[in-house]
Amino acid sequence: METNALIKLAELHTAFTGGSEATISNKITTNARLFDRLREDKGCTVTTFNNAMRWFDEHWPADLAWPADVPRPSSKGKAA
């Protein structure tokens, strides 16, 4: 479980969409501090990690490349 991947996804997503990490965190966990906690090395549960990865996978902008160094949970964005 690579929590730095979640931070990277949050940073890229918010920079591209203009949204906020707190809003994404609320949608994933109902707690606005997920990404703050990860930056503080407080971690998260496996369920939260999986929910966050699924959320990013399902809400990733089509015109934003998924980072090559972060495994994507689905086949979205891969060549058919």
N, C-alpha and C positions, 0 to 999 in steps of 0.2 A: 504494500500500500504506500504509494508515493504521494504524500500530501502536498509536496511542492508542485506537483502536476495540477492540483486543484487551484492553487494560487496563480499559476501561470495562465490557466484557462480563464479564471476570473479577471485577471488583468487584461488579457487580450480581448475578451468579450466586452468588458465595460469600455475599454478604449475605443473599440470599433462601434459599439452601439450607443455610447453616451449614457448608459445606465449606471447603476451603482452596485457595488459589491454587497452592500447591506440588503438591497432589494432582492438580489439573487439568493443570498443566504436565507432570507425570510421565506422565499419560495421553496427552498430545499429543506430547511430545518425548522421554520418558524422562529428562528433566532438570528438576529441581524449580525451577530459577532463571529460567525463561523470562520471567515477568512482572517479576521483579527486573531482569533485563537490559534489558527494554524501558524501564523507568523510568529506568535509567541511560543511556538513549539509545544502547545497544549494538546495537539492531536485531535482526533475524532474517532468515532466508532467505525467499524467496517461498513455497517449499514448506512451511516451518513456519507461515507466516502462513495459507496456504490450509488446511492441516491443522487449525489452531486454529479458523478460522472454521467449518469443516465440523463440528468437534467441538461447538462452541457451538450451531450450528444443530440438530444431532441430539440434543443433551442439554439444550436450553433448556426450563425448566419451562413447562408449558402455561398455568399461571395467572400467569405473569410476562410483562409486555409487553416485547417486543423493542424496544430503544431506536430511536426514529424517525430519529435522525441516523446510524445505522449500517446500511448496506445489508445485508440478509439474503441469504445465498447461495441459499436455496431459496424456494419459495413458501409455506412453513409460516407460519402466522399471518396470511396475507393472506386477504382475503375471496374466496370462491370465485365 
